[in-house]
Amino acid sequence: MFVTNNVVTLRAAGVYVISGNLDDGQIIVDAEDKGTVKLVLNGASINSSNQAPIYVKNAGKTVVSLPEGTDNTLSDGTEYVLEDSSDKPNAALYSKDNLTINGTCKLTVHGNYNNGITSKDELRITGGTIEIDSVDDGLMGRDVVGVKEGTITIEAGGDGIKSSNNKDSSKGNIALEGCRYDITASSDGIQAESSLLIADGDYTISSGGGSPETVATKGYDMRPTGNETTTATTPVTETESAKGLKATVDVAIGGGRFKIDSSDDAIHSNNSVTIAGGEMTMASGDDGIHGDTAVLTKGGKINITKSYEGIESKVISIADGEIDVTPSDDGINVGGGIDGSGMDFQSTETDDNLLSISGGTVTVNSAGDGLDSNGSIQMTAGTVLVNGPTDNGNGSLDYDQSFEMAGGFLIAAGSAGVLQATSEQSIQNAMVMTYPETQAAGTLLHLGDSDGNTVATFAPEKDYQAVFISSPNLEKDKDYTLYSGGTSTGKEADGLYSDGDYTGGTKVVEFMILDSVTWLNESGVTTGSSGGPGGGGMRGGGQRPDRGQTPPTGEAPDGSQTPPTTNQ
């Protein structure tokens, strides 16, 4: 060990206990034997005006330990003086080799120059209370950032937690097994250059100043074509990314509790997102969950309270979980292309685009399309409830190729201007009712069979003029009655009533299920060839006006003509 001008240089592996104040000084680890250096911060306060307070220049591994009952502080200045241009430390705690932080007590880091804590190899945290405020990134590991337990609070001018290796596809990962996180970041909350893997933990994340009070929409044409105007502010670009959770390759979440408020996507991957568990509440200025290639949910509770689009990807598979989305545009959107980070996901129709629902519960409260696929939709199990839209330029269900229904329960209540049902080749039967006038939000609709059994009792969250219902209890050549209003003594969840008795409603129409889709108005069975209210809507599986057909001229509720739309 050498001490020169308040600079302490550690030349050998071993255990070093550091306590007291070192003002305008530095500790350098430069171990010649490549062993493990353990720094025990026992009530240490280290400040350097022009260098990293702790600089690990050379070591096989360095461990910073925080023993019980101690408070420790590291702080640097706003400018560094670097004698050797090859050495470029940029954090208050900087390591060129593997770095581990453990213990039970507190470390406060003030990164006034750039980052708070940086490792150019692996950064692992197995305990302690770490508080960081930094000009740029809070925690950064080049190859791996791994956190097992502890409490981490970060206020960062850049990313909160970050891995940076973009040269080796097997590295640049973040693995979070637990810990409590409170992250406020100007850029991404947690950003992995490769994969982001989360097993557990408590996460409170605000990125880019959080979501706007109102997420802008773009009128009937929900995607830019180059000549329209929009009420949206200029979206953030990829270089100004401000996402909550982000990875280039994969985001995989197996558990944890999340509160994410982001100006950009709440959860984003340039490839795939997989959610198998956890409880999530998210508000986003762009998408709630976005994967360029695929999104898969296998469990957990997902509540997207605010977003432009709720869930968006080329392939979306919902196998299980509880999902609730409230977007300003589409609830669930399937399209092709790459998200540039700001409401510019260029959707294209291909045979690969697919929304698959095989389980779980999905509730959508949308201003745009409820379920929207620039391709196909398949449903075999689960429960889906769609509320909205209220304008005639969008539809509760919207697809380009086919919607095959083979199981599960689906009810969609919204506008009647652009109306689609499931495809005629569907195994499971369905009905579509178009009302002559708009029904008020909260007005019960009740569908029962001729034996008095309930098929569905539902109170839509938004005004509606059309309702689609597909249920395993709808049998061909059997009689049913649709009622409006009344009350139910059943248990209510997201507007859907189970068990209990229904009374007091007004009979709307009696009918028989005649086909895989039975189209209705108040006079009885009709066809679905017209795009206007009262005509039954667009025939299931047919094209919308923007698919190359001449736009229909159905009247909107106010008597005006329904405008043609673009579905993206």
C-alpha positions as CSV (number, residue, x, y, z in Angstrom):
1,M,0.0,0.0,0.0
2,F,1.3,3.4,-0.9
3,V,0.0,6.8,0.2
4,T,0.9,9.9,-1.9
5,N,-0.9,13.3,-1.8
6,N,-4.1,11.8,-0.3
7,V,-4.0,9.0,-2.9
8,V,-4.0,5.5,-1.4
9,T,-2.8,2.8,-3.8
10,L,-3.5,-0.8,-2.9
11,R,-1.0,-3.1,-4.6
12,A,-1.9,-6.6,-3.4
13,A,-5.0,-8.7,-2.9
14,G,-6.4,-8.8,0.6
15,V,-8.9,-7.3,3.0
16,Y,-8.8,-3.5,3.7
17,V,-10.9,-1.7,6.2
18,I,-11.6,1.9,5.4
19,S,-13.1,4.3,7.8
20,G,-13.2,8.0,8.5
21,N,-13.0,11.0,6.1
22,L,-10.8,11.3,3.1
23,D,-11.4,14.8,1.7
24,D,-10.2,15.4,-1.9
25,G,-8.5,12.1,-2.0
26,Q,-8.7,8.8,-3.8
27,I,-8.4,5.0,-3.3
28,I,-6.8,3.2,-6.2
29,V,-6.8,-0.6,-6.4
30,D,-3.9,-1.8,-8.6
31,A,-3.3,-5.4,-7.4
32,E,-0.3,-7.0,-9.1
33,D,-1.3,-10.5,-8.1
34,K,-4.8,-10.5,-9.7
35,G,-6.4,-11.8,-6.6
36,T,-9.5,-10.6,-4.8
37,V,-9.4,-7.2,-3.1
38,K,-12.1,-6.6,-0.4
39,L,-12.8,-3.1,0.6
40,V,-14.7,-2.9,3.9
41,L,-16.3,0.6,4.1
42,N,-16.7,1.0,7.8
43,G,-18.2,4.5,8.1
44,A,-16.1,6.0,5.3
45,S,-16.6,9.3,3.5
46,I,-14.4,9.8,0.4
47,N,-14.5,12.8,-1.8
48,S,-12.4,13.6,-4.9
49,S,-12.7,16.9,-6.7
50,N,-11.2,15.7,-10.0
51,Q,-11.1,11.8,-9.9
52,A,-13.1,8.7,-9.1
53,P,-13.1,8.4,-5.3
54,I,-12.6,4.6,-5.6
55,Y,-10.9,3.5,-8.8
56,V,-10.3,-0.2,-9.4
57,K,-7.5,-0.1,-12.0
58,N,-6.3,-3.7,-11.8
59,A,-7.7,-6.7,-9.8
60,G,-9.0,-10.1,-10.4
61,K,-12.1,-9.1,-8.5
62,T,-13.0,-6.4,-6.1
63,V,-15.6,-6.6,-3.3
64,V,-17.0,-3.5,-1.6
65,S,-18.5,-4.6,1.7
66,L,-21.0,-2.5,3.8
67,P,-21.0,-3.9,7.3
68,E,-23.9,-3.5,9.6
69,G,-24.4,-0.1,11.4
70,T,-22.4,2.0,9.0
71,D,-23.1,4.8,6.6
72,N,-20.7,5.5,3.8
73,T,-20.4,8.2,1.1
74,L,-18.6,8.6,-2.2
75,S,-18.7,11.8,-4.2
76,D,-16.7,13.3,-7.1
77,G,-16.4,16.6,-8.8
78,T,-17.8,17.9,-12.0
79,E,-14.5,17.5,-14.0
80,Y,-11.9,14.8,-14.0
81,V,-8.1,15.3,-14.5
82,L,-6.8,12.2,-16.2
83,E,-3.0,11.8,-16.4
84,D,-3.2,8.7,-18.6
85,S,-5.5,8.9,-21.5
86,S,-5.9,5.1,-21.6
87,D,-7.6,5.2,-18.2
88,K,-11.0,6.9,-18.4
89,P,-12.9,6.4,-15.1
90,N,-16.2,8.1,-15.3
91,A,-17.9,7.2,-12.1
92,A,-17.6,7.8,-8.4
93,L,-17.1,4.1,-7.9
94,Y,-15.3,2.8,-11.0
95,S,-13.9,-0.7,-11.7
96,K,-12.1,-2.0,-14.8
97,D,-12.6,-5.5,-13.5
98,N,-15.4,-7.5,-11.8
99,L,-17.1,-5.6,-9.0
100,T,-19.3,-7.0,-6.2
101,I,-21.1,-4.9,-3.5
102,N,-22.4,-6.7,-0.5
103,G,-23.4,-6.1,3.1
104,T,-26.3,-4.8,5.1
105,C,-25.8,-1.1,5.4
106,K,-25.8,2.1,3.4
107,L,-23.7,3.5,0.6
108,T,-24.5,6.9,-0.8
109,V,-23.0,7.8,-4.2
110,H,-22.9,11.3,-5.7
111,G,-21.9,11.0,-9.4
112,N,-21.4,14.7,-10.2
113,Y,-19.1,14.0,-13.2
114,N,-20.9,11.2,-15.0
115,N,-22.1,7.8,-13.6
116,G,-22.6,6.7,-10.1
117,I,-21.2,3.2,-10.1
118,T,-19.6,1.5,-13.1
119,S,-17.9,-1.8,-13.8
120,K,-16.3,-2.5,-17.1
121,D,-16.8,-6.2,-16.6
122,E,-19.4,-7.7,-14.2
123,L,-21.3,-5.7,-11.6
124,R,-23.1,-7.7,-8.9
125,I,-25.0,-6.5,-5.8
126,T,-26.0,-9.0,-3.1
127,G,-27.1,-6.7,-0.4
128,G,-27.0,-3.2,1.2
129,T,-28.8,0.0,0.8
130,I,-27.5,2.0,-2.1
131,E,-28.5,5.5,-2.9
132,I,-27.2,7.1,-6.1
133,D,-27.7,10.5,-7.8
134,S,-25.7,10.9,-11.0
135,V,-25.4,13.2,-13.9
136,D,-25.6,10.3,-16.3
137,D,-26.2,6.6,-15.6
138,G,-26.8,5.3,-12.0
139,L,-25.5,1.7,-12.1
140,M,-23.7,0.4,-15.1
141,G,-22.0,-3.0,-15.8
142,R,-20.5,-3.8,-19.2
143,D,-21.0,-7.5,-19.3
144,V,-23.5,-8.2,-16.6
145,V,-25.5,-6.4,-13.9
146,G,-26.8,-8.8,-11.4
147,V,-28.7,-7.9,-8.2
148,K,-29.9,-10.4,-5.7
149,E,-31.2,-8.4,-2.8
150,G,-31.0,-5.0,-1.0
151,T,-32.5,-1.6,-1.6
152,I,-31.5,0.6,-4.5
153,T,-32.6,4.3,-5.0
154,I,-31.4,6.1,-8.1
155,E,-31.9,9.5,-9.6
156,A,-30.1,9.6,-12.9
157,G,-29.7,12.1,-15.7
158,G,-29.3,9.1,-18.1
159,D,-30.3,5.5,-17.5
160,G,-31.1,4.2,-14.1
161,I,-29.5,0.7,-14.5
162,K,-27.6,-0.3,-17.6
163,S,-25.5,-3.0,-19.3
164,S,-23.4,-1.8,-22.2
165,N,-21.6,-4.7,-24.0
166,N,-22.8,-4.6,-27.6
167,K,-19.9,-6.6,-29.0
168,D,-20.7,-10.0,-27.6
169,S,-24.2,-11.3,-27.9
170,S,-23.8,-13.5,-24.9
171,K,-23.1,-10.5,-22.7
172,G,-24.6,-7.2,-21.9
173,N,-27.3,-8.8,-19.7
174,I,-29.2,-7.7,-16.6
175,A,-30.4,-10.3,-14.1
176,L,-32.5,-9.1,-11.2
177,E,-33.4,-11.8,-8.6
178,G,-34.9,-9.4,-6.0
179,C,-34.3,-6.1,-4.2
180,R,-36.4,-3.0,-3.8
181,Y,-35.8,-0.3,-6.6
182,D,-36.9,3.3,-6.7
183,I,-35.6,4.7,-10.0
184,T,-36.1,8.1,-11.5
185,A,-34.3,8.4,-14.8
186,S,-34.2,11.0,-17.6
187,S,-33.6,8.2,-20.1
188,D,-34.4,4.5,-19.6
189,G,-35.2,3.1,-16.2
190,I,-33.5,-0.2,-16.7
191,Q,-31.8,-0.9,-20.1
192,A,-30.0,-4.1,-21.1
193,E,-27.9,-4.2,-24.2
194,S,-28.8,-7.9,-24.6
195,S,-31.4,-9.5,-22.3
196,L,-33.2,-8.2,-19.2
197,L,-34.3,-11.1,-16.8
198,I,-36.4,-10.3,-13.8
199,A,-37.3,-13.0,-11.2
200,D,-38.6,-10.9,-8.3
201,G,-38.4,-7.6,-6.6
202,D,-40.3,-4.3,-6.0
203,Y,-39.9,-1.7,-8.8
204,T,-41.0,1.9,-8.8
205,I,-39.7,3.5,-12.1
206,S,-40.2,6.9,-13.6
207,S,-38.5,7.5,-17.0
208,G,-38.3,10.6,-19.2
209,G,-40.4,12.6,-16.7
210,G,-43.2,10.1,-16.7
211,S,-46.2,9.8,-18.9
212,P,-48.1,12.9,-20.1
213,E,-51.3,13.8,-18.5
214,T,-53.1,13.0,-21.7
215,V,-51.7,10.6,-24.4
216,A,-52.5,12.2,-27.8
217,T,-54.4,10.4,-30.5
218,K,-54.4,11.0,-34.2
219,G,-58.0,11.0,-35.3
220,Y,-59.4,8.4,-37.6
221,D,-56.0,7.5,-39.2
222,M,-54.1,6.2,-36.3
223,R,-50.8,6.0,-38.0
224,P,-48.8,8.6,-40.0
225,T,-48.7,8.4,-43.8
226,G,-46.7,11.6,-44.2
227,N,-49.3,14.3,-44.8
228,E,-51.5,14.4,-41.8
229,T,-51.3,16.6,-38.8
230,T,-51.4,15.4,-35.2
231,T,-52.1,16.7,-31.8
232,A,-49.2,14.7,-30.4
233,T,-46.1,16.4,-29.2
234,T,-42.9,15.5,-31.1
235,P,-42.2,11.9,-30.0
236,V,-39.0,10.9,-28.4
237,T,-36.5,9.3,-30.8
238,E,-34.4,6.2,-30.3
239,T,-31.4,8.2,-29.2
240,E,-33.6,9.9,-26.6
241,S,-35.1,6.6,-25.4
242,A,-37.1,7.0,-22.1
243,K,-38.6,3.5,-21.6
244,G,-39.3,1.9,-18.3
245,L,-37.8,-1.6,-18.9
246,K,-35.8,-2.1,-22.1
247,A,-33.7,-4.7,-23.8
248,T,-32.3,-5.2,-27.3
249,V,-32.9,-9.0,-27.4
250,D,-35.3,-10.2,-24.7
251,V,-37.3,-9.0,-21.7
252,A,-38.4,-11.9,-19.5
253,I,-40.3,-11.3,-16.3
254,G,-41.2,-14.2,-13.9
255,G,-42.3,-12.2,-10.9
256,G,-42.1,-9.0,-8.9
257,R,-44.2,-5.9,-8.3
258,F,-43.9,-3.0,-10.7
259,K,-45.1,0.6,-10.9
260,I,-43.8,2.1,-14.1
261,D,-44.5,5.7,-15.3
262,S,-42.7,6.4,-18.6
263,S,-42.8,8.9,-21.3
264,D,-41.9,6.1,-23.8
265,D,-42.9,2.4,-23.8
266,A,-43.3,1.0,-20.3
267,I,-41.8,-2.4,-21.3
268,H,-39.9,-2.6,-24.6
269,S,-37.8,-5.2,-26.5
270,N,-36.3,-5.0,-30.0
271,N,-37.1,-8.7,-30.1
272,S,-39.4,-10.4,-27.6
273,V,-41.2,-9.8,-24.3
274,T,-42.2,-12.7,-22.1
275,I,-44.2,-12.2,-18.9
276,A,-44.9,-15.3,-16.7
277,G,-45.8,-13.6,-13.4
278,G,-45.7,-10.5,-11.4
279,E,-48.0,-7.6,-10.6
280,M,-47.7,-4.6,-12.9
281,T,-49.2,-1.1,-13.0
282,M,-48.0,0.9,-16.0
283,A,-48.6,4.4,-17.4
284,S,-46.9,5.2,-20.7
285,G,-46.7,8.0,-23.2
286,D,-46.4,5.4,-26.0
287,D,-47.0,1.6,-25.8
288,G,-47.6,-0.2,-22.5
289,I,-45.8,-3.3,-23.7
290,H,-43.9,-3.5,-27.0
291,G,-41.9,-6.3,-28.7
292,D,-40.8,-5.9,-32.2
293,T,-41.1,-9.6,-32.9
294,A,-43.3,-11.2,-30.2
295,V,-45.1,-10.7,-26.9
296,L,-46.1,-13.7,-24.7
297,T,-48.0,-13.6,-21.5
298,K,-48.1,-16.8,-19.4
299,G,-49.3,-15.3,-16.1
300,G,-49.2,-12.3,-13.8
301,K,-51.4,-9.2,-13.4
302,I,-50.9,-6.5,-16.0
303,N,-52.7,-3.2,-15.6
304,I,-51.9,-0.6,-18.3
305,T,-53.7,2.5,-17.0
306,K,-52.6,4.9,-19.7
307,S,-50.9,4.4,-23.1
308,Y,-51.0,5.1,-26.8
309,E,-51.5,1.4,-27.6
310,G,-51.7,-1.2,-24.8
311,I,-49.8,-4.2,-26.2
312,E,-48.1,-4.1,-29.6
313,S,-46.1,-6.7,-31.5
314,K,-45.9,-8.7,-34.7
315,V,-47.1,-11.8,-32.8
316,I,-49.0,-11.6,-29.5
317,S,-49.7,-14.8,-27.6
318,I,-51.9,-14.6,-24.4
319,A,-51.8,-18.0,-22.7
320,D,-52.6,-16.8,-19.1
321,G,-52.7,-13.9,-16.8
322,E,-55.0,-10.9,-16.0
323,I,-54.6,-8.1,-18.5
324,D,-56.4,-4.7,-18.3
325,V,-55.5,-2.0,-20.8
326,T,-56.8,1.6,-21.3
327,P,-55.2,3.1,-24.4
328,S,-55.8,6.3,-26.3
329,D,-55.6,4.2,-29.5
330,D,-55.8,0.4,-29.9
331,G,-56.0,-2.0,-27.0
332,I,-54.0,-4.9,-28.5
333,N,-52.3,-4.2,-31.9
334,V,-50.7,-6.8,-34.1
335,G,-48.5,-5.5,-36.9
336,G,-45.1,-5.8,-38.6
337,G,-42.1,-3.6,-38.5
338,I,-39.9,-1.9,-35.9
339,D,-40.9,0.5,-33.2
340,G,-38.8,3.7,-33.5
341,S,-39.8,4.6,-30.0
342,G,-42.4,7.2,-30.6
343,M,-45.8,6.1,-31.9
344,D,-44.4,5.2,-35.3
345,F,-44.7,1.4,-35.4
346,Q,-45.2,0.9,-39.1
347,S,-47.8,-1.9,-39.3
348,T,-47.9,-4.1,-42.4
349,E,-50.2,-7.0,-43.2
350,T,-48.4,-10.4,-43.4
351,D,-49.3,-14.0,-43.0
352,D,-47.1,-14.1,-39.9
353,N,-49.0,-11.4,-38.0
354,L,-51.1,-13.2,-35.3
355,L,-53.0,-12.5,-32.1
356,S,-53.4,-15.8,-30.3
357,I,-55.5,-16.1,-27.1
358,S,-55.5,-19.5,-25.4
359,G,-56.2,-18.5,-21.8
360,G,-56.3,-15.7,-19.2
361,T,-58.6,-12.7,-18.8
362,V,-58.2,-9.6,-21.0
363,T,-60.2,-6.3,-20.5
364,V,-59.8,-3.5,-23.0
365,N,-61.2,0.0,-22.7
366,S,-60.1,1.6,-26.0
367,A,-60.5,4.8,-27.9
368,G,-59.3,3.1,-31.0
369,D,-59.7,-0.5,-32.1
370,G,-60.2,-3.0,-29.3
371,L,-58.4,-6.0,-30.7
372,D,-56.6,-5.1,-33.9
373,S,-54.6,-7.5,-36.1
374,N,-52.9,-6.6,-39.4
375,G,-53.1,-10.3,-39.9
376,S,-55.2,-12.9,-38.1
377,I,-56.7,-13.6,-34.7
378,Q,-57.2,-17.0,-33.1
379,M,-59.0,-17.7,-29.8
380,T,-59.3,-21.1,-28.1
381,A,-59.9,-20.3,-24.4
382,G,-59.9,-17.4,-21.9
383,T,-62.2,-14.4,-21.4
384,V,-61.9,-11.2,-23.4
385,L,-64.0,-8.1,-22.6
386,V,-63.8,-5.1,-25.0
387,N,-65.2,-1.7,-24.2
388,G,-65.2,0.8,-27.0
389,P,-64.5,2.5,-29.2
390,T,-67.3,5.1,-29.3
391,D,-66.4,6.7,-32.7
392,N,-67.4,5.1,-35.9
393,G,-63.9,5.3,-37.4
394,N,-62.7,2.3,-35.3
395,G,-64.1,-1.0,-34.3
396,S,-64.1,-3.3,-31.2
397,L,-62.7,-6.1,-33.4
398,D,-60.5,-5.4,-36.4
399,Y,-58.5,-7.9,-38.5
400,D,-57.3,-8.3,-42.1
401,Q,-57.3,-12.0,-42.8
402,S,-59.3,-14.2,-40.4
403,F,-60.6,-14.5,-36.8
404,E,-61.2,-18.1,-35.9
405,M,-63.0,-18.7,-32.6
406,A,-62.8,-22.2,-31.2
407,G,-63.3,-21.6,-27.5
408,G,-63.4,-19.1,-24.7
409,F,-65.7,-16.2,-24.0
410,L,-65.6,-12.9,-25.9
411,I,-67.9,-9.9,-25.6
412,A,-67.2,-6.6,-27.4
413,A,-69.4,-3.5,-27.1
414,G,-68.6,-0.4,-29.1
415,S,-69.4,1.7,-32.1
416,A,-71.3,0.3,-35.2
417,G,-69.6,2.3,-38.0
418,V,-66.9,-0.2,-38.7
419,L,-68.1,-3.6,-37.4
420,Q,-66.4,-7.0,-37.7
421,A,-67.3,-10.3,-36.2
422,T,-65.4,-13.6,-36.1
423,S,-64.9,-15.5,-39.4
424,E,-67.6,-17.8,-40.7
425,Q,-65.3,-20.8,-40.4
426,S,-65.2,-20.4,-36.6
427,I,-66.1,-23.5,-34.7
428,Q,-67.8,-21.5,-31.9
429,N,-71.0,-19.6,-32.5
430,A,-71.5,-15.9,-32.1
431,M,-74.1,-13.1,-32.4
432,V,-73.8,-9.5,-33.3
433,M,-76.5,-6.9,-32.3
434,T,-76.7,-3.4,-33.8
435,Y,-78.9,-1.0,-31.9
436,P,-80.9,1.8,-33.6
437,E,-79.6,4.3,-31.1
438,T,-76.5,4.5,-28.9
439,Q,-76.8,2.8,-25.5
440,A,-75.5,4.6,-22.5
441,A,-72.4,3.3,-20.7
442,G,-73.3,1.1,-17.8
443,T,-76.6,0.0,-19.3
444,L,-76.8,-3.8,-18.7
445,L,-77.2,-6.1,-21.7
446,H,-78.4,-9.6,-20.9
447,L,-78.4,-12.6,-23.2
448,G,-80.3,-15.7,-22.1
449,D,-81.5,-18.9,-23.7
450,S,-85.1,-20.3,-24.0
451,D,-84.5,-22.4,-20.8
452,G,-83.8,-19.3,-18.7
453,N,-80.0,-19.9,-18.6
454,T,-77.7,-16.9,-18.7
455,V,-75.2,-16.7,-21.6
456,A,-73.9,-13.2,-20.6
457,T,-74.8,-10.2,-18.4
458,F,-72.5,-7.3,-19.0
459,A,-72.4,-3.5,-18.3
460,P,-70.1,-1.8,-20.9
461,E,-67.8,0.9,-19.5
462,K,-68.5,3.1,-22.6
463,D,-71.4,4.1,-24.7
464,Y,-72.1,1.4,-27.3
465,Q,-74.3,0.8,-30.4
466,A,-73.1,-2.7,-31.3
467,V,-72.3,-5.7,-29.3
468,F,-70.6,-9.0,-30.3
469,I,-70.9,-12.1,-28.1
470,S,-69.2,-15.5,-28.6
471,S,-69.7,-18.1,-26.0
472,P,-69.5,-22.0,-25.8
473,N,-73.2,-21.7,-24.6
474,L,-74.4,-20.4,-27.9
475,E,-75.9,-23.4,-29.7
476,K,-77.0,-23.6,-33.3
477,D,-80.8,-23.9,-33.9
478,K,-81.5,-22.8,-30.3
479,D,-83.6,-19.7,-29.3
480,Y,-82.2,-16.8,-27.3
481,T,-83.4,-13.4,-26.1
482,L,-81.4,-10.2,-25.7
483,Y,-82.5,-7.7,-23.0
484,S,-81.4,-4.2,-22.2
485,G,-81.3,-2.4,-18.8
486,G,-82.4,-4.1,-15.6
487,T,-80.4,-5.3,-12.7
488,S,-78.3,-8.3,-11.6
489,T,-77.6,-9.8,-8.2
490,G,-74.5,-11.5,-9.6
491,K,-70.9,-10.9,-8.7
492,E,-69.5,-8.2,-10.9
493,A,-65.9,-8.1,-12.3
494,D,-64.9,-5.6,-15.0
495,G,-68.6,-5.2,-15.9
496,L,-69.2,-8.9,-16.4
497,Y,-71.7,-10.5,-13.9
498,S,-71.4,-14.2,-12.8
499,D,-74.1,-16.1,-11.0
500,G,-77.1,-14.2,-9.4
501,D,-80.4,-13.4,-11.0
502,Y,-81.2,-10.9,-13.7
503,T,-84.5,-8.9,-13.5
504,G,-86.2,-5.8,-14.8
505,G,-84.8,-5.6,-18.3
506,T,-86.5,-4.7,-21.5
507,K,-86.7,-7.3,-24.3
508,V,-84.8,-6.1,-27.3
509,V,-85.0,-9.1,-29.7
510,E,-85.7,-12.8,-29.8
511,F,-83.7,-14.9,-32.3
512,M,-82.3,-18.3,-33.2
513,I,-78.6,-19.0,-33.8
514,L,-78.5,-19.9,-37.5
515,D,-74.8,-19.8,-38.3
516,S,-71.4,-19.4,-36.9
517,V,-72.2,-15.6,-36.8
518,T,-75.8,-14.5,-36.4
519,W,-76.4,-10.8,-37.2
520,L,-79.2,-8.9,-35.5
521,N,-81.0,-5.7,-35.3
522,E,-84.1,-5.0,-33.2
523,S,-86.3,-6.5,-35.9
524,G,-84.5,-9.9,-35.7
525,V,-82.0,-11.7,-37.8
526,T,-80.4,-9.6,-40.6
527,T,-77.2,-9.6,-42.6
528,G,-73.8,-8.1,-42.0
529,S,-73.2,-6.6,-45.4
530,S,-73.6,-2.9,-44.6
531,G,-71.0,-0.8,-42.8
532,G,-73.6,1.6,-41.2
533,P,-75.5,1.4,-37.9
534,G,-78.7,-0.6,-38.2
535,G,-77.4,-2.7,-41.1
536,G,-75.6,-5.3,-39.1
537,G,-72.1,-4.1,-39.8
538,M,-69.3,-5.5,-42.0
539,R,-69.6,-9.2,-42.6
540,G,-67.1,-11.2,-40.4
541,G,-64.0,-12.0,-42.3
542,G,-64.7,-9.3,-44.9
543,Q,-62.5,-6.3,-45.7
544,R,-62.8,-2.9,-44.2
545,P,-62.9,0.1,-46.5
546,D,-59.2,0.6,-46.2
547,R,-58.6,-2.9,-47.6
548,G,-59.3,-2.0,-51.2
549,Q,-63.1,-2.0,-51.2
550,T,-65.3,1.0,-52.0
551,P,-66.2,2.6,-48.6
552,P,-69.8,1.9,-47.5
553,T,-72.0,4.9,-46.9
554,G,-73.6,3.9,-43.6
555,E,-74.9,6.8,-41.4
556,A,-73.3,7.6,-38.1
557,P,-75.6,8.2,-35.1
558,D,-75.8,11.9,-35.9
559,G,-76.9,11.2,-39.5
560,S,-73.6,12.0,-41.1
561,Q,-71.7,9.6,-43.3
562,T,-69.2,7.3,-41.7
563,P,-65.7,8.3,-42.8
564,P,-63.3,5.8,-44.3
565,T,-60.6,4.7,-42.0
566,T,-57.1,3.3,-42.0
567,N,-56.4,0.3,-39.7
568,Q,-52.9,0.2,-38.4
